[in-house]
Amino acid sequence: MNSDNISFVIPNYNGERTIESAVKSILNQNYNGKIEVIVVDDFSKDKSIKVIESKFNKDKRIRLIKNEKNLGLANSLNRGVKNSKYELIGILMCDCELASKDWLKKMVNIINSDKKIGSVCSRYLLPKKVWDEYSFFDKAIFAKEYYMSVTGKKKGGKHALIRKKVLEEIGYYDAKSYRIAGEDADLMCRIMKKDYKVVLTSNKIMHYHVYYRLTLRQHLFNKALPIGEAIGVNFRRHGFKSLGNKYWNAFTSTFIYIGLFIPYIRWLSLIIILGAILTFIWYFLKYSRDVKLVFLPFLKIAKDIFNIIGFWRGFIKNKQVS
């Protein structure tokens, strides 16, 4: 099978605002190989399907798969991969867009340079036009990510081009344990355990975060809690290398917050927590002067607590339950 042909899988859930741009960013690539785009709609409640059917109904490169109920991100990804026909699998979220027209050419050149490369990752960046639309709570949560995007300091990335045979060998995404987060980090660890390389490139994907503009309750219950659970599952399975941030994460912050109740170390814990809060505020102040910033210390502590609760629940249950 030709390793220059690509099957893109786009898991879609309520991506009405961005799904057209996501698909077009693939179709507009300066690329000579064959491309198919498989959009897997996870029982969206908006007009996503109508947008896809009206904009791309005559394009034979586009296929739409409709889940009859909401199955979650990992299930949707797996369904798209299993219905693909090419050897290389591109992964693009419905609220994302390839940042340049030579993105695919560069990614394919990298993965074809070494048969031991199982996956090539791309950096996800937060555009200014998205930041400008954010609510106060969105800006508070994503201030650090925006700073990293603007300054070019963002280090991590997500799977964007994967060998299909590698996915088949490791058993695809773990849909039993992950629904809305964590599946990507788990996949990376499992790929490397099979002695395949995971390469992070400088190629960029613009991430529009259309699911945000959330309330405080949504950020805590719908995001912080399940993401914490996913991190807990990954930590149980893959250890410290799955945590990302080595110094401030749900595992270390657990003991720092517990330290507040231990006489001999409570002052040290308090200093560390205050430092984390000030850093949280500093990122926010780089790009916003909202007077509601007085609530940032409480938001930081609440987010930490929900992350910690989710982390240990995921660790104990060994799956994402929220």
N, C-alpha and C positions, 0 to 999 in steps of 0.2 A: 504493500500500500504506500502511496506517495506521502512522504512525511512533510510535504509542503502544503498539503490541504488541511484546512482548519474547520472544526465544528465549534462554533461559539454557543455556549449555554448561558442564557439570561434568565435567572429566577425572578419572577415578577410578582409583587404584591402591592397593590394600590400605587403603582408607578405611573399613573396617568400623566403627570406633569413632565416626566423625563424619559419615558420608555422610547419615544420616537427619536430623541437625541442619542440615546444609547445605541439603538440599532443603526442609525445613520452613521455614527462614528466608526462602526465596523465596516459598513458597506462602502464608505468613502476612503478606505485605506488604499494607499498606493502599493498594491500587492498583486503578484502574478498567479499565485496558487488559487485553488478553488476554495470558496467560503460558503458555509451554511450557518444560519442563525436559528437556534432553537429557543423560543421563548416559552418558558413553563410558567403559566399563570396559576398562582396558589390561591384560587378562589377569591380573587380581588372583589372589593365592595365598591370600587369606583368605576370609571369608564375605560380602564386600561385595555380591555379586550376590544372595545369599539375602536380605540385609537389604532391598535395594531392591525385590525381587520380592514379599516378604512384606508390606512396609509400604505400598507404593504401587501394587500390582498392579491396583487398581480405579480409580485416578486416571488419566483419559485425558490429563491435562496432562503426564504423565511418560512419557518414552520411554527405553528402555535399549538402547544399542548395545554389542555385545561384540566387542572385538578378538580375533581368533583366535590372535594372538601378541602379545608386548609390542612396541609400536611407538614408544613414547616420548611425552612430553608434547605436543610440537608436532604430531605426527601425530594424536593424539587430539583436540586442539583443532580442527584442520582438519576432521577427519571430522565432528565435531559441528556446526561452522559450515555445512558443505556440506549437511548434512541438516536444517538449520533452515528455518522457513517465514516468519519475520518479519524486518522490516527492521533492527531493533535487536538486537544480540547482547550479552547479559550473560555475563561470564566469572567463574566462581566455582570455586576449587579445592575438592577434596573434603574438605580439612581446615580449611575456613573457614566463617564464618557471617556473614550481614549483621547489623550491630550494632543496627539500629533498624528499626521497621516502616514508616517513611516514607523509608527509604533509596532505594528505587527511584523514588518520586515526585520526589524532589529531583534524582536523577541524570538522569531523563528531561527534566525542566524545563530543566536546563543544556544537554544536548545538542541539544534542540529550539530553543534560543534563538538559535542561529547555525548555518547550513548548513555553514560552514567548520570547525566542530568535528567532527573525525573520531573522537575518543576522549575519554572522561572517566575519570579515574583515581580510585581510592579508597585511603585510607591503610590499611595493614595493621598491626594492633596485636597484641601478645602478651599474653594475659590472665594474671592472677595464678595462677589455678588450674592453668594449664599450667606456668608457672615453678616452682611448688611441687612438681611431679612430676618435674622434670628431674634428670638425673644431674649429677655434678660437671662432666663434660666439656661437657654441653649448656649448663649455666649459664655456664661460662667462654666458650663460643662466642657465646651469645646475650645476655650481660649488657648489652652496649651497646644492643641492640635493645629489651630489656626496660626499660632506663632511659629510652630515648626514648619508649616507649609509656606508661610511668607518668607521665612529666613532660609529655607532650604535645608534645615537641620533634621528633618524627619528621617529616621533611620529604618524603621520597619516597612514591611510590605505584605501583600497578599498574593496567593496563587493566582496567576493570570493565564499561564499557558502550561498545560500538563500533558504528559504522555498517557494516552488512554490505557495502554497495557499496564502502566504503573498503577492506575486507579483500579483496574481489574485485579491486579496482583494483591493489593492491600485490602480489597473489599469495599472500595468506594468510600464516600463520606459516611460517618457513623450517625445514621438517622435515628437510632434507638436512644442515643445519649444526648444529642444536641438538636434543638429546634430552631433557635434564632441567633445563636452565637456560639463560638468556641470550636465549631467544626473545622475551621481553617487551620487553627493552631494544632489541633489534634492530627489533622491530615499531614501537616509538615513533619511532625515528630515521627509518624508512622512511615512516611516516605524515607526519611533518613535512617530509620531502623532497618530498612531493607537495603541499606548501603547505596542509595541513590543520592545524588547531590541536589540541593535546593539552592538556586542562584537568585540573589537579589540584584535587580538592575536599577539603573537611574531613570528608566522609562516611567512616564507618569500617567496616572488615571485621575481625572477630576471627579471628586465625590460630592454630590449635591445634597446628601442627607435629607431627602424629601420627607422622611418619616419623622423628622423632629419638629421644631416649633412646639415643643411639648410643655405641659404644665409641670410644676414641681412633683406632684403625685406620680405623673407618668414617667418622669425621669427616674424616680426612686423605685417604683414598683414594676414598671414595664421595661426598664433598662438596667439600672444598677443591680437589682436583685438577680435577674436571670443571667446577666453577664458575670456576676460574682459566682453563680452556680457553675457556669461553664468553665471558669478559671479553676474552680475547686475540683471539677472532674479531671481537667487536664493536669493539675498538680498531682492528684492521686495516681494518674497513669504515667506521667512523664517527668515528674519531679520539678526541680527549680528552673530548669531550662525552659519550661513552659510559661513562666511567670512574666517574662518580658522585662519589666522594671525590677531591677535587683534590690533596690533599697526601699521603695514605698509601694507595697502591694498588699493584697488582702491577708496574706500570711504574716508578713512582718508587722503590719498595722494592728493585727489581732493582739499581739503581745505588747505593743506600745500602748494601746488603749487599756489593756489589763493592768499595765504598769501604773496607771493612775491610781489604782486602789492598793498598791503595795508601798508601804511607808518609805523604804530605803531608796526606791527608784522613781517615785512619783514625779519628782521635780525634773528628772531627766526625760521622762515620758512627756511631761507637759511642754518642755522646751522643744522636743522633736515635733510634737503636734502643732505647736504655735508656728514653728518653722515651715511645716507643710501648709498651714493655712495662709501664711504670708506669701509663700510661693504661688499658691492658688490665686490669691488676690493680685499678685504682681502680673501674672499672665493676663488676667482680665483687664487691668489698668493699661496695658500696652495698647489696647485697641478700643476701649470703652470707658466712659466716665459716668455711667448710669448711677444716679444717687442711691439706687437700691443695693449698691455694693455693700452696705452695712449688713446685709443678710448673708454675705458670702461665708463668714465663719460657720454659721449654722448650716448652710448648704453643704459645705465641705465635710463637716462632722456627720451630717445625716447620710450623705453619699458613702462615706467610709463605713458607717454602721451597716447600711444595706448591703454593701459589697462584702463585708465580713460575714454577715448572716448568710448571704447567698453562697459565699465561698465554702463555708463549712457544711452547709446543707448539700451542696453539690459533691463535696468531698465524701461525705458519709453515704449518700444515696447512690453515688457514682453515675449520676445522670442529671440533666437539667430538668427541673420539675416545674418551674414557673412558666 
